[in-house]
Amino acid sequence: MRALKLIIAAAILFIAWRLVGPMATEKLRSTKSGGKADSGCVSSAQRASNAWGEGLGRFVNPPYDLDAWSRFKGSVESKIANAESACSCEAESCQRVRGAMGDLRSLVGDLDNAIRSGAPPPGDAVQRQEAIDNSLDEAQALVSSGK
């Protein structure tokens, strides 16, 4: 009876070793690879882009509340910085996000200059925002494919 229990225990350990071992090894390998694509990177960037898009409506028409604009701009720039920090890997998706965040930072700066100088907003702002959103969608697809 004791030998039967040992055989059953050995069989269970063998099955666990064959099934769980490769999964644990792969998990450990992906954790150690700093260059692997990360969906948290894209999520951070999407939060920055969404914050920009959702709050921008308050600053479409003059007169502008410069204090409110400064707070809004600072909040968006902080979210951009968080996304850039979260996307420090060398994966293609991280590179795409960093490019999109650079474009968003440039768009924020251009609108800031327009608001502070009383000039109209950049005429291509909508197209630029669309290009940023498309880049983030592409980055998400790259993450899904492990890039």
LUMSEDO-872275 format. One record per atom (N, C-alpha, C): z negated, x, y negated. Coordinates in steps of 0.05 Angstrom, whole numbers, plus 5000, padded with zeros to 4 digits. Layout:
BEGIN
ZXY;...
END
This chain:
BEGIN
500050165024;500050005000;500050174975;498450394976;498350574953;501050714948;502450784969;505050904967;507050714954;506850454961;508650254950;508250234919;505650234911;505050224882;506150464868;505950704880;506950944868;510050934865;511350824885;514250794885;515050604863;513650384860;514250184839;513850304812;511550444808;510950574783;513150784776;513950944796;516051144791;518651004784;519350784796;521750644790;521650534761;519450424753;519150324726;519450554706;518150774711;518351004693;521251114692;522551114714;525351204715;527151024698;526850764702;528450574686;527850594656;525250624650;524550644621;525750904610;525651124625;526751374616;529751354612;531151214629;534051184627;534850994605;533350794599;534050594579;532950664551;530450734550;529150774524;529751064514;529851254531;530351534523;532651574505;535051484513;537351514495;537051374468;535851144468;535550994443;533551154424;531451254436;529451404420;530751664409;532351794426;533652044417;535551984394;537151774396;539051704375;537551624349;535351484352;533751404328;532651654315;531751844330;530652094319;532852254306;535152264318;537452414307;538352294281;538452024279;539351894254;537251924232;534751934239;532651974220;532752254208;533352444224;533452724215;535852784199;538052634202;540552704188;540352594160;539952764140;539652684113;542252584101;544552644114;547152564103;548052294112;546552164129;547551914139;547451694118;549351514120;549551294101;547051114102;546351004079;543950854077;544450604061;543850374073;544250114059;542350084036;540050224036;538150204014;539450313988;541150503991;542550623968;544250403956;545850273972;547650063961;546049833949;543849763963;542249543953;541049603925;540149853921;539149933895;541349913874;543650003881;545949993862;546649703855;546649533875;547249253871;545149123853;542649193856;540549093838;541049173809;541949423805;542549513778;544849363766;546949333782;549349183773;548748893767;547148773785;546348493781;544648453756;542748643752;541048623728;542748633703;544748803703;546548833680;548148573676;549248473697;550948233695;549347983688;546947963698;545347723693;544147713665;543547953654;542247953628;544147993604;546548063610;548548123589;549147883572;549047643582;549847403567;548247373541;545847483540;544247453516;545247623493;547147803499;548047993479;551047983475;552147753480;555047723477;555847673448;554247523434;554947443406;552747543387;553647643363;551647713343;550447463331;548247483318;546647723313;545147813338;544748073340;543348183363;540448243357;538748173376;535948253374;535748533386;535648733368;535749013377;533349093394;531048973389;528749033406;529148923435;530148683437;530748563463;532948723476;534948813461;537148973472;536149233483;534349363468;533249623477;531649593503;530049373505;528549333529;530449283553;532449113548;534449053569;535849303578;536849453559;538349703564;536649893580;534049933571;532250103585;531750023614;531449763618;531049653645;533449713663;535849663652;538249713668;538550013674;538150173654;538350463658;536350563679;533950443679;531950523699;532950443727;534150213730;535250133756;537550303764;539250393745;541450573751;540250843762;538250943748;536951193756;535751163784;534450933790;533350893817;535550893838;537850773832;540050763851;541151043855;541451193833;542551463836;540651633853;538051603849;536151743865;536251673894;536551403899;536651313927;539251393941;541251473925;543851543936;544451843934;542452003941;542752283939;544152413963;544652253984;545952364008;548852434002;550052574021;552852664017;554752474031;553852254043;555652064056;557551954036;559851874046;561951764029;560951524013;559251354026;558251124012;556451203989;554851403993;553051503971;554751603948;556851753954;558551853933;559851633918;560751423932;562051193919;560051053900;557551023910;555550893893;554851053868;554651323872;554051483848;556251463828;558751453837;560951413818;560751143804;560150933818;559850673806;557550663786;555350793793;553050803774;553750963749;555351173752;556251323729;558051143711;559750983724;561450793709;559750583695;557650483709;555850283697;554350403673;553350653677;551950783655;553750813631;556250883635;558250913614;558750643600;558950433616;559350163604;556950073587;554550133597;552150063582;552150223556;552850483557;552950643533;554950543513;557350463523;559350363505;558550103491;557249923506;556249683494;553949733475;552249923481;550150003463;551250103437;553250273438;554550363413;555750133397;557049953411;558249723397;556149543384;553949483398;551849313387;550549453363;549949703365;548549843344;550249893319;552949903323;554749953301;555949693290;555449473303;556549213294;559449183302;560449353320;563249333329;563349133352;565749033358;566048853381;565649003407;564848853428;564448993454;567149103464;566949293482;569449413493;571249183504;573749193498;575648993508;576048993538;575449213551;575949233579;573349213595;571249113583;568549103596;568648943621;570048713622;570148543646;571548693668;573748823662;575248973683;573549203693;572149333675;570449563684;568149463702;566949233695;564849123712;566049043740;568348933740;569648853765;570149103782;571049323770;571549563785;568949673796;566749653781;564149743791;563349573815;563649313813;562949133835;564649193860;567249243855;568949303878;568149563891;567349763875;566350013887;563849973904;562149803894;559649753909;560349603935;562249413934;563049283959;564249473979;565849663969;567049873986;564850053998;562850113982;560650283992;559150134014;558749874010;557449714031;559049724057;561649694055;563349714078;563249984091;563050194075;562750464086;560150494101;557950384090;555350394104;555550254131;556950024131;557149874156;558750034177;560550204168;562050374187;560750644191;558350684180;556850934184;557751164167;559151104146;560151324128;558551314103;
END
